[in-house]
Amino acid sequence: KRLRERTGLNLEVALSTKEAVLVRATDAWWRQVVLLLIRSADVVIADLSDFTDGTRWELDRLDDLGLFARAVVVARDDRAADARAAMATYPTLRGAALHVYDEIGEFGDRAAFRGAVIDAIARAAAAAPD
């Protein structure tokens, strides 16, 4: 129920020093939690720095639900080649921008990352039912 209060959570994050909301789930529930978050989020930041079976499952769900338009793909700069290879396995992500960041989390092109997030929010808003 708390995760469905998107406006309240966004306000909470905006007014605090937090940059994100930490969500924990047991092994038995993580897939259901991820699905709830994917369906509820205006933007999904997909970090492909460590492309695991879990990451593949999450991207498969974005693909199945047709929600790659809400995704902004990121990776550490030292893992960018592996991230691009993973992206190439999804037709919708081929040619999509990969936003790279360094070991302390600074994006190489902060303006492009910010613009991608804003664009994803605009696409989600345009697709939202009235």
Buried (B, 14 or more C-beta within 10 A) or exposed (E): EEEEEEEEBEEEEEEEEEEEEEEEEEEEEBBEBBEBBBEEBBBBBBBBBEBEEEBBEBBEBBBEEEBBBBBBBBBBBEBBEBBBEBBEEBEBBEEBBBBBBEEEEEBEEEEEBEBBBEBBBEBBEEEEEE
